[in-house]
Amino acid sequence: MTITTLNGVTLAYDDIAPPGGAQRTVLLLHGFASNRAEGWKRTGWYTAFERRGTRVIALDQRGHGESVKSHDPADYGRQNLAADALALLDHLGVGRCDVFGYSMGTRTAMQLALDAPDRVSNLVLGGVGGKLFDPPRPGAAEAMAQAMGTDDPETIENDFLKSFRHFADEQGEDRKALAASSAAVSPPLDRAALGRLPMPVLVVAGARDDLAGDPAELAAVFPYGKGKSLPGCDHFSAIPHGALKAAVLDFLDGIPDEDDFPPFE
């Protein structure tokens, strides 16, 4: 683990090269209330990539893990998070790599791809789908901030918000920083600009992930997009699941999915 100052803020990250040298590099961007250790290391992604000769770069995004903890929502705009990730790639001398984001991390990943498409070989968007472009639910950001700020999580009536609060508590996260992060305002992602991205894109989510919606619907936005739904998985159970690892690694290795084959006649 290394902590350094990049893009004007303190960021913590891991940079792990497999024995014998790396064949490729992947940048991992975790979800809300998670961090690099919980989102990627504990769930087996570091090991999975190492076995394929892949260099793993994973950072704690602002407000999470061991990185800077601001309580000002203005510090958490999506463009700031993407600039942090690009600054880290510059710092490590990485010109081009695969980028894999999950949930909140997908928005950082898409912004990074929009800002610097020449730096992204393949783009993997996990835990999202067609609902990405739905209008924000009125009061949703305020409800999440309140859930993070309350002293007693048992007073949270919404089960989804309560699950995020318990997850944050389990990770020992700074709840005020998470509240500020959830209250950040970013401009809507530009659908037309996403539709001009030149790299292959995998959109993958659990079939039971009500937060995401249909991955194929979002994949259709990209010129080279592919959607994949994981049976039996929801938003939280997908990230450690072997089915997600198989889908992502096969995509990065260029192995066709069975859905890519024409029906047998």
Secondary structure, DSSP 8 states (H G I E B T S, - for coil): -EEEEETTEEEEEEEE--TT--SEEEEEE--TT--HIIIIITTTHHHHHHHTTEEEEEE--TTSTTS-----GGGG-HHHHHHHHHHHHHHTT--SEEEEEETHHHHHHHHHHHH-GGGEEEEEEES--GGGGS---TTHHHHHHHHHH-S-GGG---HHHHHHHHHHHHHT--HHHHHHHHT-------HHHHTT--S-EEEEEETT-TTT--HHHHHTTSTTEEEEEETT--TTTTTT-HHHHHHHHHHHHT---GGGS----
